[in-house]
Amino acid sequence: MENKTVALKKLSMKNREQKWGFFFIMPWLIGFLVFYAVPIISSLVFSFLNYNLIEPDKTTFVGLENWKRALFQDPQIIESIGHIMQYTIIALPLSLGFSIIAAILLNNKHLLGAKLFRTLYYIPTMVPLVATVLIWRGVLNEQTGWINLILQNLGFEGQRWLASTKLIYFSYAFIGLWGCGNTIVIFLAGLQGVPESLYEASLIDGANGWQRFTKITVPLMTPVIFYNLLTGIINMMQYFLVPMVINQGSGFPDGKTNFPMVLFYRHSFSYFNMGYGAVIAWIIFLIGLIFTLVLFGTSNKWVYYAGEKK
């Protein structure tokens, strides 16, 4: 009888803990439902409708017509995916490479003013992105931008940074380097987690700087590299603000900046065809999901976690 009473008390206490736990996570659940779950479900429903924001009363069910048009009849969709892939191949390695090199330099204890430089690298991320893009639009202006003025004063010819099909992706990637502060901080945190004893042991064994970097730093940093690579790909699939601010989503030059998110905005909020825009949004999501699954599927071959048995 006594054992039964103790068991009932434990069960009652467990139920109370579950109720209080549910109570404390309720704000997050409400936020998730209102700002994530409902919009996701709504966008999926819209993808099967001919839904116009201006005339919602004329909404009709069209089934898979929007999907057929986007996947098989609209060449702009395929072209936009190709454009964002080209840009990602240029911008993502450049961003990750610059960030990890900057983090290694900032992690140097003998660097004079290291804390100041860490702050300076992070400050640009606190500036509103629209303001940053407007500043760089002026900096890269082919007539009055100071980069071209410097080149001309040095005897070189100025470039059409934002109007050349050959330079536009490099220009956008260069603008992106201005906001690498978050990535640098994450890499810096990862570097500070690498045991100093490993470097000391490698010095005793006669390892040079490159060997320490490739055999110690990179393997122990692979979880951080994996995280930044994954978030970088997701961010690239949502790349929108820079081409929108610089070219108002026109696709200039020669359609090279017609990225998927630009097409989504154009169809949804310029043509007011929310049904077709929802399909484009889902295509962006599915492509990002495929890359995410591929990365997770291959991570066990190149990502190393300390203490993990293989």
Secondary structure as the mmCIF struct_conf table of DSSP 4:
data_model
#
loop_
_struct_conf.conf_type_id
_struct_conf.id
_struct_conf.beg_label_comp_id
_struct_conf.beg_label_asym_id
_struct_conf.beg_label_seq_id
_struct_conf.end_label_comp_id
_struct_conf.end_label_asym_id
_struct_conf.end_label_seq_id
HELX_RH_AL_P HELX_RH_AL_P1 GLU A 2 PHE A 32
HELX_RH_PI_P HELX_RH_PI_P1 LEU A 33 ALA A 37
HELX_RH_AL_P HELX_RH_AL_P2 VAL A 38 PHE A 46
TURN_TY1_P TURN_TY1_P1 SER A 47 PHE A 48
STRN STRN1 LEU A 49 ASN A 50
STRN STRN2 ASN A 52 ASN A 52
BEND BEND1 LEU A 53 ILE A 54
HELX_RH_3T_P HELX_RH_3T_P1 PRO A 56 LYS A 58
STRN STRN3 THR A 60 PHE A 61
TURN_TY1_P TURN_TY1_P2 GLY A 63 LEU A 64
HELX_RH_AL_P HELX_RH_AL_P3 GLU A 65 LYS A 68
HELX_RH_PI_P HELX_RH_PI_P2 ARG A 69 GLN A 73
HELX_RH_AL_P HELX_RH_AL_P4 PRO A 75 LEU A 106
TURN_TY1_P TURN_TY1_P3 ASN A 107 ASN A 107
TURN_TY1_P TURN_TY1_P4 LYS A 109 HIS A 110
BEND BEND2 LEU A 111 LEU A 111
TURN_TY1_P TURN_TY1_P5 LEU A 112 GLY A 113
HELX_RH_AL_P HELX_RH_AL_P5 ALA A 114 TYR A 122
HELX_RH_3T_P HELX_RH_3T_P2 ILE A 123 MET A 126
BEND BEND3 VAL A 127 VAL A 127
HELX_RH_AL_P HELX_RH_AL_P6 LEU A 129 VAL A 139
TURN_TY1_P TURN_TY1_P6 LEU A 140 LEU A 140
TURN_TY1_P TURN_TY1_P7 GLU A 142 THR A 144
HELX_RH_AL_P HELX_RH_AL_P7 TRP A 146 ASN A 153
TURN_TY1_P TURN_TY1_P8 LEU A 154 GLY A 155
HELX_LH_PP_P HELX_LH_PP_P1 PHE A 156 GLY A 158
TURN_TY1_P TURN_TY1_P9 TRP A 161 ALA A 163
TURN_TY1_P TURN_TY1_P10 THR A 165 LEU A 167
HELX_RH_AL_P HELX_RH_AL_P8 ILE A 168 LEU A 177
TURN_TY1_P TURN_TY1_P11 TRP A 178 CYS A 180
HELX_RH_AL_P HELX_RH_AL_P9 GLY A 181 GLN A 192
TURN_TY1_P TURN_TY1_P12 GLY A 193 GLY A 193
BEND BEND4 VAL A 194 VAL A 194
HELX_RH_AL_P HELX_RH_AL_P10 GLU A 196 ILE A 204
TURN_TY1_P TURN_TY1_P13 ASP A 205 GLY A 206
HELX_RH_AL_P HELX_RH_AL_P11 GLY A 209 ARG A 212
HELX_RH_PI_P HELX_RH_PI_P3 PHE A 213 THR A 217
HELX_RH_AL_P HELX_RH_AL_P12 VAL A 218 MET A 237
TURN_TY1_P TURN_TY1_P14 GLN A 238 GLN A 238
HELX_RH_AL_P HELX_RH_AL_P13 LEU A 241 ASN A 247
TURN_TY1_P TURN_TY1_P15 GLN A 248 GLY A 249
TURN_TY1_P TURN_TY1_P16 PHE A 252 THR A 257
HELX_RH_AL_P HELX_RH_AL_P14 PRO A 260 TYR A 265
HELX_RH_PI_P HELX_RH_PI_P4 ARG A 266 SER A 270
BEND BEND5 TYR A 271 TYR A 271
STRN STRN4 ASN A 273 ASN A 273
HELX_RH_AL_P HELX_RH_AL_P15 MET A 274 TRP A 302
TURN_TY1_P TURN_TY1_P17 ALA A 306 GLY A 307
#
